[in-house]
């Protein structure tokens, strides 16, 4: 069983930055496919970013590429999402996602979800 606990959401101005954290327990982050998804009101949950199990590569949605960075700290068993140059359309509930046996490339591949953290961006 894997538990995920997000933190770091809040209010930012357009053009500003926020850093989300996802602390994992039950498994090491290096043994998991991990990523971030987001869901805005009235919209489906969408993929944002993921990091390979070996940490060698990352992958981003086109909408956040060049602005967001996913990373992890194995010693803290935590994955981060650094969000820069925030836009009003980035406002959503952000979810940490993990999978033991799959790749978290789509929501249907996710085996474990965090509780979500709200990100609000003012224009």
C-alpha positions in Angstrom: 0.0 0.0 0.0 1.2 3.5 -0.9 0.2 6.7 0.8 0.7 10.1 -0.8 0.5 13.4 1.0 0.6 16.6 -1.0 1.5 20.1 0.3 2.5 23.5 -1.0 -0.6 24.6 -2.8 -2.1 28.1 -2.3 -2.6 31.4 -4.0 -0.1 32.9 -6.4 -0.2 35.8 -8.8 0.0 35.3 -12.5 3.7 35.1 -13.4 4.5 33.8 -9.9 5.7 30.5 -8.6 4.6 27.7 -6.3 6.3 24.5 -5.3 4.2 21.4 -4.5 5.5 18.5 -2.5 4.3 14.9 -2.4 5.6 12.7 0.4 5.3 9.0 -0.2 5.1 6.2 2.4 4.8 2.5 2.0 7.2 2.3 -0.9 10.3 4.3 -2.0 9.7 6.9 -4.7 12.5 5.2 -6.7 10.4 2.1 -7.0 7.3 3.9 -8.2 6.2 5.7 -11.4 5.2 9.1 -10.0 3.7 12.1 -11.4 1.3 15.0 -11.1 -2.2 15.5 -12.5 -4.6 18.4 -12.1 -8.3 19.0 -12.3 -10.1 22.3 -12.8 -13.8 22.7 -12.0 -16.0 21.1 -14.7 -13.0 19.5 -16.4 -11.5 16.1 -16.5 -8.4 15.3 -14.5 -5.4 15.8 -16.8 -1.8 14.7 -16.8 0.8 17.4 -15.9 4.2 15.7 -15.4 5.9 12.4 -14.5 9.3 11.2 -13.6 10.8 7.9 -14.6 11.4 5.3 -11.9 15.2 5.6 -12.3 14.9 9.4 -12.2 16.7 9.6 -15.5 13.9 11.4 -17.5 10.9 13.5 -17.0 7.9 14.1 -19.2 5.5 17.1 -19.4 2.2 18.1 -20.9 2.5 20.7 -23.6 0.6 23.2 -21.5 3.3 23.3 -18.8 6.5 22.4 -20.7 9.2 24.9 -20.0 7.4 26.3 -16.9 7.0 23.4 -14.6 9.7 21.0 -13.3 9.2 17.7 -11.6 11.9 16.3 -9.4 12.4 14.0 -6.5 14.5 13.6 -3.4 15.1 9.9 -2.6 16.4 10.6 0.9 13.1 12.4 1.7 11.1 10.0 -0.3 9.4 13.0 -1.8 8.5 14.2 -5.3 8.2 17.9 -6.1 6.5 20.1 -8.8 8.1 23.5 -9.2 5.6 25.7 -11.0 7.0 28.9 -12.5 5.4 31.6 -14.7 2.0 30.6 -13.5 -1.1 31.4 -15.6 -4.7 31.7 -14.5 -5.4 28.6 -16.5 -3.1 26.6 -14.2 -5.6 27.0 -11.4 -6.8 23.6 -10.3 -6.6 20.9 -7.7 -3.3 19.2 -8.1 -3.0 15.5 -7.4 0.1 13.5 -6.8 -0.1 10.1 -8.5 1.8 6.8 -8.2 1.9 3.4 -9.7 3.8 0.3 -8.7 3.3 -1.7 -11.9 2.3 0.9 -14.5 3.4 4.2 -15.9 1.4 7.2 -14.7 0.9 8.6 -18.1 -2.9 8.8 -17.9 -5.3 8.8 -15.0 -6.4 5.3 -15.8 -2.9 4.0 -15.2 -2.7 5.6 -11.7 -2.9 3.1 -8.8 -2.6 5.6 -5.9 -3.7 9.2 -5.5 -3.0 11.9 -3.0 -5.8 13.9 -1.5 -5.1 16.9 -3.7 -3.9 20.4 -3.1 -5.6 23.6 -4.4 -3.6 26.0 -6.6 -5.2 29.4 -7.3 -3.7 31.9 -9.7 -4.9 35.5 -9.7 -4.6 37.6 -12.8 
